[in-house]
Amino acid sequence: MATIKDIARMSGVSIATVSRVLNRDPKLSVSVETRERIYRAAEQLRYKPKHRILPYDRGRNAAERMFAVLTAVSLDGEEEDPYFAYIRRGIVRRIGELGLGQPRWFRRDQQDEIDFAALDGLIAVGTFDTEDLEARMPPGTPLVLVNQLGDSGRCDSVKLDFRQAMEDALSHLLGLGHVKIGLIDGCEKEFVLDPGLSEGRRIHDDRRVHFERFLRERELYHPEFVATGDWRSSGGYEAMLRLLALPDRPTACFVSSDPMAIGALRALRERGVKVPEGMAVIGFNDIEVSAFVEPPLTTVKVYPEEVGRAAVGLLMDRFEGREVPQRVVIGTKLVVRESCGAAINK
């Protein structure tokens, strides 16, 4: 079993610093980066504290709160697509600014290790069975959903403005003269958390929903132009190959993540399809490498650190007594580069 000494060795700090960080000492002054490094080490080592935190009490000081962050994405997944790593950074930085105690971090496969009864609040990042999470937590304990594809409406939530993002991207392609537009997406439209669930419990990827809605309204939707794969670059590569094999293929494609879009660009290059002449491509996220691929990738810029910060703000509001659920929508921006064939943003 991992010890504080193991965490200190991995994170490069003293045992005393690790102890005070893990015990949420409000008088400790360390950088956000140090706190993040310690919690990453604790997560990787699967550290379990020996003491039990006091149960939920609305009257306690915010710095004494015990809350957790449950993420659907592994550390390897964060390295593959840094979107969720930036959400993590936003959470950690906002916690430091507000003087909250540092949370424990759990991945999806560690969900059964969480002592839900001991929590003052939970931030769930990614897609989970919301009803299951609510059932595990004591009544009235705050739950903040981040990037949840579907929710009950009883919880606070933070998500991107996917509707506006898709309208900006697709309107841009239509303005360039494209009427045969494809989609490469990272999950099925009707993603079912449990095959036994009823139709009413199905959830949807918002990008795909708004892609279909926008094009159907203009009688331009072609279901055969939609290809799915995993969220990695290899998934985008394989999905683009399937689109290119169609006898009548799209002339432009929206790809639901930049890593997938980079894989799609490789598939186009290998098949001798010029970008943007033979296929215009728009990605999603605006990760750093997107500006340096060939051709530079037009993409929807998102603000994941702001998503993380907003989630902490909602939780803090709950600690201060707010009872009405709130939903925060974070805006996006289309960044135009050479892969779509239009003028470059200045």
Secondary structure, DSSP 8 states (H G I E B T S, - for coil): ---HHHHHHHHTS-HHHHHHHHTT-TT----HHHHHHHHHHHHHTT---SS------TTS-GGG--EEEEESS-HHHHHHSTHHHHHHHHHHHHHHHHT----EEEEGGGGGG--GGG-SEEEEES---HHHHHHHS-TT--EEEES-SS--SSSEEEEE-HHHHHHHHHHHHHHTT---EEEEESS-SEE-SSTTS-GGG-EE-HHHHHHHHHHHHTT---GGGEEE--SSHHHHHHHHHHHHTSSS--SEEEESSHHHHHHHHHHHHHTT--TTTT-EEEEEE--GGGGTSSS--EEEE--HHHHHHHHHHHHHHHHTT--S--EEEE--EEE--GGGTS----
